[in-house]
Amino acid sequence: MSRVTMTIAALLIASPAAAKLTPSEQRIQVTVAAEQGRTLALLERMVNQNSGTQNIAGVEAVARLVRAELEPLGFAVRWIPLAETGRAGHLIATRKGRPDRKRLLLIGHLDTVFEPDSPFQRWTREGDKGHGPGAADNKGGIAVVVAALRAMEAAGTLKGANIQVVLTGDEEDAGSPQALARRDLIAAGKRADVALDFEGLARDDGRDMGSIARRSSGDWLLTVTARSAHSSGVFGASGHGAIYELTRIIDAFRRELPEDKLTFNVGLIAGGTSAVLDAGKVRAEATGKPNIIPPVAIARGDLRALSPEQIDRVQGRMRAIVAQNSLPGTLKAEIQFEDGYPPMAPTAGNMALLAKLNGVNADLGLPEMPPLDPVKRGAGDISFVARDVDGLVGLGPASSGDHTPEERVDIPSIERQATRAAILMSRVAREKR
C-alpha cells in the first residue's frame, strides 16, 4: 500500500465527510486533500517554466508537463501546432466514455502575460500564498484540473466519463487570424454538453462567487479628417479642425451610450498635422503646431458588452453619433470595429449549472455561491463556445494581483476548487444526454 493510499484511508476513517456525499464523493474529497502537496509541486514546476505567450518553446514545455499528468489517466493527448497564427498552439486531451452520457469540456490556458524578459520568473511559497508568474492565471487553474481528474480516477468516477480538456497557448494574446486560433476550441464546444472554465475563482466581499457570464472584448478605431488652415481662422470659414470633431464624437459617446453592463474605454488619442498608429495600433506618432488647424485625429478604444444583441445595438448608436452633426470643416469621420472576444451571455442553462454547483457546495457544507456581476470579470476563452454549450466560469483558484508581479494564488482554495470541480464533474458525467 502506497503512502498516499494509506493517507487517504486514514482520512476516510478520521474525517467524516458531509453526510450527503456518496462514498465515491467522499473518496474524491480525501484524495484531493491527501494529494495537495503533489498538486503544489506540479504547480511550482509549471510556474518555474516561463510560458509567456510569445515564448513558443516555453508554452510547449508547459504542455509537456500537463501531458505527463493526463496520459496516465487514460487521456489521448494531442498537440495542435499553430505557428501560422504566430503562437505556439493548443493542447487537447480526450477521454471517451459511455456514448449516452454528457460530454464535458474543460477549458484553461498554458500561456501567461510574463515573457522571458520579465524579472518575475520564479515560484515562492509565502505561507498560504504562492507567489509567481501564472501561479493563478492560469497554471493554478491547470493544477485544479489535474487534481480533480486524479481524484475522480481514485474514486472510480472518471471511468465512463466523456471529458475533453482544451488548454490554449494564446489566451493572453490570441493569435491571428482569430478563426484559426480558436478553430479547435470552437469545434470542441460544438461537441460538448457542458463547458467548465478553470480561470480564477471570483470573490466578492470575501465570498466565493459563481460566474455564469462574461462580457465581450472588442476594439474600435475612430478617424477624423478636416480642412487645415491657419489657426486665426478657427471656428470661422476655416472650420473647427479634426481634433474638435473627434472630441465632439467621444463626448457624445460618454453622454449617450451608457447602459447596464456596457463599458467603452478611450485608450489612445492622437491628432495634429499628422497622426499615425504603429502596426500594433498601440502607439501613435503625431506632429502639429499651435497655429495650424489640425487636419487629422484618431482615437482607439474598447467596447465590452454582455450579449451579441447589445454589441449590435451599441455599435449602431456609435456609428450614428459619428455620422451626425459634424462640426464645420469636417471632411470625413468614420469608425471601424475589430472583433475580439465574444460575450458569454447569462442563460437559463448556465444558471442551472450554477445550481448544480451549489448542490455540491451544500453537500460539502460550503456556503452557496451567488452569481457574480459580469462587469467584475474580463473576457475569456469560454466565450467562444458560449453560443453552443452551457457553461460555468471561475473553477480555478482564488488569487490576487493577476497580470502583475504581485500575482499570488490562495493555496487552500486549490483544494476547495478541485474538490468542488471533481464532484460536479462526476455528477454531470453520469447524466444522460
Buried (B, 14 or more C-beta within 10 A) or exposed (E): EEEBEEBBEEBBEEEEBBEEBBEBBBBBBBBBBBBBEBBBEBBBBBBBBBBBBBBBEBBBBBBEBBBEBBEEBBBEBEBBEBEEBBBBBBBBBBBBBBEEBBBBBBBBBBBBBBBEEEEBBEBEEEEEBBBBBBBBBBBBBBBBBBBBBBBBBBBEBBEEBBBBBBBBBBBBBBBEEBEEBBBBBBBBBEBBBBBBBBBBBBBEEEEBBBBBBBBBBBBBBBBBBBBBBEBEEBBEEBBBBBBBBBBBBBEBBEEEBEEEBBEBEBEBBBBBBEBEBEEEBEEBEBEBEEEBBBBBBBBBBBBBBBBBEBBEBBBEBBEEBBEEEBBBBBBEBEBEBEEBBBBBBBBEBBBEBBEBBBBBBEBBEBEBBEBBEBEEBEBBBBBBBBBBBBBBBBBBBBBBBBBEEEBBBBBEBBBBBBBBBBBBBBBBBBEEE
